[in-house]
Amino acid sequence: QVQLVESGGGLVQPGGSLRLSCAASGVIFSINVMGWYRQAPGKQRELVAAITGGGSTNYADSVKGRFTISRENTKTAYLQMNSLKPEDTAVYFCNANIRGIAVRDYWGQGTQVTVSS
């Protein structure tokens, strides 16, 4: 059974920083793309950042220059979020395309990020 577990969300003031972590576990042969998505109340889930196994990255325009996605040990992804704005408030979800018994996308349970003074 493959699981993605996120951590690191919380309440932060505008201009502050947070670091989200996503750890994959279970029967995993390889992980291709890992990414972070977010969903604010009343809005659709959107891609924030993604990183391939080779280290190529992709960011939403709204977070370029402020957020950095990285991977460690192939099964862990991080999202370093700096210069946070109130509009970054959302539930953040980790996503990974994993080759285990089958090849499919997995989602974490989500972690709340609130940017407010």
C-alpha positions as CSV (number, residue, x, y, z in Angstrom):
1,Q,0.0,0.0,0.0
2,V,1.5,3.3,-1.1
3,Q,1.1,6.3,1.1
4,L,2.0,10.0,0.8
5,V,2.3,11.8,4.2
6,E,2.6,15.6,4.3
7,S,3.8,17.8,7.1
8,G,4.8,21.3,7.8
9,G,1.7,23.4,7.3
10,G,0.5,26.0,9.8
11,L,-0.2,29.7,10.4
12,V,2.3,32.3,9.3
13,Q,2.4,36.0,9.0
14,P,2.6,37.7,5.5
15,G,6.2,37.7,4.4
16,G,7.0,34.6,6.5
17,S,8.2,31.2,5.4
18,L,7.1,27.6,5.7
19,R,8.6,24.3,4.5
20,L,6.3,21.5,3.5
21,S,7.5,17.9,3.4
22,C,6.0,14.9,1.6
23,A,7.2,11.4,2.3
24,A,6.2,8.4,0.2
25,S,6.2,4.9,1.6
26,G,5.1,1.4,0.6
27,V,5.9,-0.8,-2.3
28,I,7.6,1.6,-4.6
29,F,9.9,0.8,-7.5
30,S,10.3,4.3,-8.8
31,I,8.8,7.7,-8.6
32,N,8.6,9.9,-11.7
33,V,7.1,13.3,-11.0
34,M,6.3,14.6,-7.5
35,G,4.3,17.8,-7.1
36,W,2.5,20.1,-4.8
37,Y,-1.0,21.3,-5.5
38,R,-3.2,23.7,-3.5
39,Q,-6.9,24.3,-3.1
40,A,-8.3,27.5,-1.6
41,P,-12.0,27.6,-0.5
42,G,-14.3,27.9,-3.4
43,K,-11.5,27.4,-5.9
44,Q,-10.3,24.6,-8.1
45,R,-7.2,22.6,-7.1
46,E,-4.2,24.1,-8.9
47,L,-0.6,23.0,-9.5
48,V,1.9,24.9,-7.5
49,A,5.2,23.2,-8.4
50,A,6.4,19.9,-9.7
51,I,9.8,18.1,-10.0
52,T,10.8,15.1,-12.1
53,G,13.1,12.3,-11.1
54,G,15.8,14.1,-13.1
55,G,15.4,17.3,-11.2
56,S,13.5,19.4,-13.8
57,T,11.1,21.8,-12.1
58,N,7.9,23.6,-13.0
59,Y,6.2,26.4,-11.1
60,A,3.0,28.3,-11.2
61,D,3.6,31.9,-12.3
62,S,2.1,33.1,-9.0
63,V,4.9,31.4,-6.9
64,K,7.9,31.8,-9.2
65,G,10.8,33.3,-7.3
66,R,9.2,32.6,-3.9
67,F,8.7,28.9,-3.7
68,T,11.3,26.1,-4.3
69,I,10.5,22.4,-4.8
70,S,13.2,19.8,-4.2
71,R,13.6,16.1,-3.7
72,E,15.6,14.0,-1.3
73,N,16.2,10.2,-1.4
74,T,13.8,9.9,-4.4
75,K,10.9,9.4,-2.0
76,T,10.7,12.7,-0.3
77,A,9.7,16.1,-1.7
78,Y,9.9,19.5,-0.1
79,L,8.3,22.8,-0.8
80,Q,10.1,25.8,0.6
81,M,7.7,28.7,0.7
82,N,9.1,32.2,1.2
83,S,7.6,35.7,1.1
84,L,4.2,34.2,1.8
85,K,1.1,36.2,0.9
86,P,-2.5,35.9,2.2
87,E,-3.5,34.6,-1.3
88,D,-1.2,31.6,-0.7
89,T,-3.7,30.4,2.0
90,A,-5.0,27.0,1.0
91,V,-4.8,23.3,1.7
92,Y,-1.6,22.0,0.0
93,F,-1.6,18.5,-1.4
94,C,1.3,16.3,-2.4
95,N,1.0,14.3,-5.6
96,A,3.3,11.6,-7.0
97,N,3.3,9.4,-10.0
98,I,4.5,6.1,-8.6
99,R,5.5,2.8,-10.2
100,G,4.7,0.2,-7.6
101,I,2.5,-2.9,-8.3
102,A,0.9,-0.6,-10.8
103,V,1.7,2.8,-12.2
104,R,-0.7,5.5,-10.9
105,D,-1.0,8.9,-9.2
106,Y,-1.2,9.1,-5.5
107,W,-2.3,12.0,-3.3
108,G,-1.5,13.0,0.3
109,Q,-4.2,14.0,2.8
110,G,-3.4,17.7,2.6
111,T,-1.9,20.2,5.0
112,Q,-3.4,23.6,5.8
113,V,-1.3,26.7,5.1
114,T,-2.8,30.0,6.4
115,V,-1.1,33.3,5.8
116,S,-2.6,36.0,8.0
117,S,-1.6,38.8,10.3
